[in-house]
Amino acid sequence: MELDLSGPAGAFIVGTEKIPIPEISRNDNTLTFTFSEYGAEMRGTWDGKQLKGDYLRYRTAGTKSFPFSASPDFRDGSRSPIAPTGNYQVVFDDETPEEATTVARIWREGPVSVYGTFIAPDGDYGLLEGTATQDGVQLHRFTGWQGIAIELKRDAEHWTGIYYAAHNDKARPFKLRPRADAAPAEGQEVRMKNPDNPFAFACTSLTGETVRNTEERFKGKALAVDIMGTWCHNCMDESPVLEELYQQYRKVGFEVVGLSFEIKDDAELGKKNLTLFRDRYKLTYPLLYCGSVDDANVEKQLKSQIVNFFAYPTTLFIDKRGKVQAIHWGFQGPGTGDRYPLQVRKLHDLAQHALQ
């Protein structure tokens, strides 16, 4: 990461990505980084050599605490990692090869840099940067929202690994099997329960009004309804593309609206998070707070209308008559390399089809 304490301001750096730290506060030698949208923060104290403290993840079921230290003494990154390259099927030990739906894509840039990502039906894990280990490579990502480490090593003729994530209670061992492409399984088809019914929503705007799908602003317009959350990494990647669609097609009758399901059922906190999200990605289409990701709320608002809903983001493309023409679930962002422009093109195609 980089820090400028005169602001204060800072960012986490993963390869070519720079992810701003949204809120930083300082009290003498103590720093607090707040990730309001994800319900987490980092608290650390500078002792002259290290910033040392805890990463705290707040949830209804309890708080998880992860100790951390950060130092200006960088590790030597000149050693080339021993790493696989190409596309692989990821088969976790708790699933059969037939059940496997996640794909790994790993590549080199220059003599020592290794990057990769995992891609699942609900989207990718983000760009992962590689560091050499004694017998392989560790691919890792930390953004405040995500904390991921994937250890890879060669076992006889095969590559095996262990996946660690801050949001998982247990590590997940896996094996890699070479494959031709990096297209993940799509999972179960997400569809409207009744295709003849419009998709209905009634959520709260940032200024406190209830906005419904029956609003005058949406009548006779094609509409992309983005089911998202400000805590969701794949939603962060998709939102700028939706803004691009909005700017390109709004003059011919295309609207976009984001329906945000937040970690906590707190309307004021939800509005704050949506404001941070809007400003970070310079979004001009409306974002609405729709309550929490709790099962009861999701069942009432989403699963009562959508069959097999499982992914944030899920984007509904609705034609000018109010009928859902297509549903796109998950998103494969810039960390997937050449998969990303394919996703952008697909969203453009779906918007154009809705307009027709």
N, C-alpha and C positions, 0 to 999 in steps of 0.2 A: 504494500500500500504506500501511498504518499500522503504526507500531512503538511499543511501550512497553518501553523498555530496563530498567525497574525489575524486570520479570519474569524474563527478557525474554519478550515475547509479541508477536504480530503477525498480520496477515492481508493478503491481496491482495483488492482490491475491483474488481469488474467490474459496473458498473451497480448494481443493487440486491443483488447477491450479495457475500457476504463469506466468503472461503475461508481458514480459519486456516492459518498456517504451522506444521506439526506439531512441529518441533524447532528451537530457536534457541540457539546458544551464543555467548558473547562472551569475547574475550581482549583487554583494553585497547580499542583502536580497531578491532579486527577482529571482524566478525560472520560466522557461518556459519549458513545456513538448510539444514536437511537434509530431503530428501524421500525417505525410506528406501524407501517403497513403489514409487516410480518410479525408483529407482536414480539419483538426481541430488542435487546440492546447489549452493548459491550461496555464494561466499566473497567478502567485500568489506571494504575498509578505509575508515574515515571520515577525511577530511582537513580537516574543519571546514566544508566546503561540500557535499561529495558523498560518497555511499557508492559506491565504485568497485571492480569486481572481475570475476569470471568465474562464469558459470553452467556447471556441469559435468554432463554426462550420461554415466554409466558403462555400457558394454555390453561383451559378450564380444569383439565385433569391434574394440573400442577406445573411447577417451573422446573425446567431442565437447566443445569449449569455445566458449562464446559470451560475449564481453565485455559488461558492462552498467555503467550508472551510474544512480544514483537521487538525486534532489535534492528538497528541500522547495519549490523554486521551480516552481509549477504552471504549465502552459501555459494560455493563454487559451482557455476552452471556450465562449465566448459567441457565436462565429461559427457560424451554421447551415450544416451541410454540404450540399453539392449531392449528393443521393442518390436512388436509385430507392426506391420503396415497393411492397409487394405480394409476390406469389409468382412465382418464376422457375425455369425449368429451367436447371441449370448444365451447360454443355457444355464440358468441358475440351478443350484443343487436341489431346490425345493419344487422343481418342475421337470416334466419330461421334455425331450426334444420336440415333440408334437405340440406341446403347450407353449413353447418359447415364442415370444413376440417382440423381444428387444434385439436391436442390431447395434453393433459397435462399428464405428468408422475411425480409423487411426492413420495419421499421415505424418511425414517429416517435412520440415522447412529448414533448409540449410543443413550443415553437418551435425549440429547438436540439438536442434529444436524438434520436439515431438509434441503433437497435439492430437486430440481425439474428442469423441463424444459418444454417448449412448443415445439411441433413438427408439422410443417406445410409441405405441399407438396414440398416447395422449400428448406426445411432443418429445423434444430432445432434452438432455440434461444440461445443456449449455456447453460452451467451449471449455475444454479441459486442457491444462498445460502439463507437460511431462517433465519429471525430474528423475535422473538416474538413481537407482537403488543398487544394492550389492549384487542382486541377481536378476534385475529386470528394470521396471519403470513404475513410478507412481504418477497417475494422472489425477489432477486435483483442481478444485475450484472453490473459492470463497468470495462471497459478495455481500455478506450480511443476511441476505435472504437464503442463500444456499451455502452449505458446507458439505463438500463431497470429496472423497479420496477413493481411488480405484488402484489397487496394487496388482500388477501383472508380472508373472514370471513363467519361464518355460519349464514344462514338466514332461521330460522325455521328448516326444514329437509334438506335443500340444501345448497351448498356452492356457494357463489357469489364472484365476484372479479372485480377489475379495473386494466387494463393494461396501463402503462405509458411507453413511449419511447421517447428519445431525438429526433428521426427522425420523430415523429408524431406530428401534430399540436394539436390533441385532444386525451384525454383519452378515452379508449374503455371499457365500462362495459361488463361483461359476466357472464354466469352461467356455472357450472360444472355438467356434467351428467356422472355417473359411466359407465365404459365400460370394456370389458374383456381384451383388449390388447392395446398396444401403437403404433400400426401401423397407420400412418396418411393416409388420402385419397391421392391418387397419382395425382389427378387433371387430366386435359386433357392430352391425349397422345401427347408427343412431337415426331415429325417424320419429315423425309425429305420431302420436297414438291414434288420432283421427285426422287424416290428411285434409279433410274438408273444413276443419275448424281453423280459425286464425290462431296464431300464437299470442296469448294474452299476458300482459304484464301491467303492474301498477306499483311503481317504485318512486323514491323520493329524489328530487333534484338537489343540487348543491345549495339552492336558495330556499329549500324547504317545501316546494310544491309537489303534489303527487302527479306524476306523469304516467299516462296510460297509452296502450297501443291504439286506442280509438281517438287520440288527439288529432285535431285538424291538421297539424303540421305533417302528419304521416299519411293522410288520406290521398289516394291517387299517386303515391310515391313508391318506388322500390325502396326496400329497407334491409340493411344488415343489422341484425340484433346480436351483439357480442356478449355472451355469457362469460363473465370473467371475474377476477379478483385482483386487488392491488398487490396481494402477496404472491401472485402466480408469475413465475419466471417466464413461462411461455406466453402469457398475456402481455408481459412487457415487450416481448419481441414482436407480437402480432399488432399491437396498438398503432405503432407508426405506419404500418402497412394499411390499416383501416383508415387512418387519417389521409393517406395518399389516395385511397379510393374516394373518400369523401370530397377531397379537393378536386379530383379529376372529373367526377360524375354528378356532383350536386346540381350543376346547371341544367342537367337533363333529367332531373327528378329522382335523384338517389340520396337517401338519408342513412345515417349510421347512428346507433345508440348503444352505449355500453351499460349492461346490467351487472352491477358489482355485488358479489356475495363475499362478505368479509369474514375474518377469523372470529371477531367478536360481534355480538348483537348489541351494538352501541352506535346509535345514529350519528351522534356528534363526532365520535372517533371515525366513523365511516366517511363522513363529509371531509374531515381533515385529510384522511388517507387518499380520498379521491382527488382532492385539491393538489396534494403533493404529486400524485400520479399524473394528473392533467398537465401540471406545469413542467414536470420533468420531461415529458414527451411532446410538449407543445400541441396538445390535442384541442381541437375546436368543436368536435361533435359532442353531444351531451353525454354525461356520465351520471348514472342513477344508482343510489344505494338501495339494495333489495334485501337487506337483512344479513344474517350470518350463513355460514356453510353447515350449520347444524342440520342433522338428517330431517327433522320435522319441517323445517323451512324449505329445504331443497325439494322434499317430497311434495309439499303443497304447491310451490311455484313452478317447479320444473318437471319432476318425474310424473306428475299428474297429467302432463301434456306430451312429454317426450319419452319414448321408449329407449332403454339402454343408455341413458345419459350417464357419462362417467368422466368427462374431461373438461378441464378449464385450460384454455378457452374452448367453447363450442359456439360457432357462429351460424345463425340462421339467415338465409337469403330469401327475402319475401318479395313477391312481385307486386305490381301496382294494384292488383285486385285484392291484396291482403293474404294470398296463399303462399305457404312455405314451399319454395321451389327446390331448395337444396339445404343440406346441413353439413358443415365442415367442422370436424372435431379435432382437437389438438393443433399444434403448430410446430413446425421445424424451422428454427431460427438461424441467424447468421453463423452460429457455431457448427452447423452441419455442412458447411461448404456449398457444394453445388446443389444440395437438396433445397436450400433456401430460395434461390430464384424460381425454382419450380413451384414452391408454395405461393410465392408472390404472384406468379402468373396464374395459378389456379384461382386465387381470390379475385383477380381481375376478371377472369372468365366467368366466375359465378355472379359477380356484380353485373356484368354485361348481359348475362342470360336473364337475370331478374328484371333488368330494364326492358328486355324484349317481351 
